[in-house]
């Protein structure tokens, strides 16, 4: 093993603009900050996929309930 660590995840702006997502930050913290192993990733209760940055009122996200059940393991 080369010991190389890679990261593919939310950009830094995802944590603060325009509204932070607790779910995203908690998993980021577990994997990147605390280096936890064998994490079970469960789906969030809500999500946003709106193009808030293209709207004139870009200071909020349009939050929707998450109906999918996606579970992964890292």
C-alpha positions as CSV (number, residue, x, y, z in Angstrom):
1,X,0.0,0.0,0.0
2,X,1.3,3.4,-0.9
3,X,-0.5,5.2,2.0
4,X,-2.1,7.7,-0.3
5,X,-5.2,9.4,1.0
6,X,-7.7,10.8,-1.5
7,X,-10.8,12.8,-1.0
8,X,-14.0,13.1,-3.1
9,X,-16.8,14.8,-1.3
10,X,-18.5,18.2,-0.6
11,X,-16.6,21.4,-1.3
12,X,-15.9,23.6,1.6
13,X,-18.6,26.0,0.5
14,X,-21.2,23.1,1.1
15,X,-20.9,23.6,4.8
16,X,-21.9,27.2,5.0
17,X,-23.6,28.6,1.9
18,X,-26.4,29.4,2.0
19,X,-27.4,27.0,4.7
20,X,-25.2,24.4,6.3
21,X,-26.3,20.7,6.2
22,X,-25.6,19.0,9.5
23,X,-25.8,15.5,7.8
24,X,-23.0,16.4,5.3
25,X,-20.8,17.9,8.0
26,X,-21.2,14.9,10.4
27,X,-20.1,12.4,7.8
28,X,-17.3,14.6,6.6
29,X,-16.1,15.0,10.2
30,X,-16.2,11.2,10.8
31,X,-14.2,10.4,7.7
32,X,-11.8,13.3,7.2
33,X,-11.3,14.8,10.7
34,X,-11.7,11.9,13.0
35,X,-10.4,9.2,10.6
36,X,-13.2,6.7,11.7
37,X,-13.2,3.3,10.0
38,X,-16.1,1.1,8.9
39,X,-18.6,3.9,8.9
40,X,-22.2,3.0,7.8
41,X,-23.6,5.8,5.7
42,X,-27.3,6.1,5.9
43,X,-29.6,8.3,3.9
44,X,-30.5,11.8,5.1
45,X,-34.0,12.7,5.9
46,X,-33.9,15.8,3.6
47,X,-31.9,17.0,0.6
48,X,-31.6,20.0,-1.7
49,X,-30.7,19.8,-5.4
50,X,-31.9,23.3,-6.4
51,X,-29.7,25.7,-8.3
52,X,-29.9,28.3,-5.5
53,X,-26.9,30.2,-6.9
54,X,-28.8,31.1,-10.1
55,X,-31.8,32.5,-8.3
56,X,-32.2,36.2,-7.2
57,X,-33.1,35.0,-3.7
58,X,-30.0,32.8,-3.3
59,X,-29.9,33.0,0.5
60,X,-31.8,29.8,1.1
61,X,-32.2,26.2,-0.2
62,X,-35.3,24.5,-1.2
63,X,-35.3,21.5,1.1
64,X,-37.2,18.3,0.1
65,X,-37.9,15.1,2.0
66,X,-35.8,12.2,1.0
67,X,-37.8,9.2,0.0
68,X,-34.9,7.0,-1.2
69,X,-33.2,4.5,1.1
70,X,-29.6,4.5,0.1
71,X,-27.1,2.9,2.5
72,X,-23.4,2.6,1.9
73,X,-20.4,1.6,3.9
74,X,-17.0,3.2,3.9
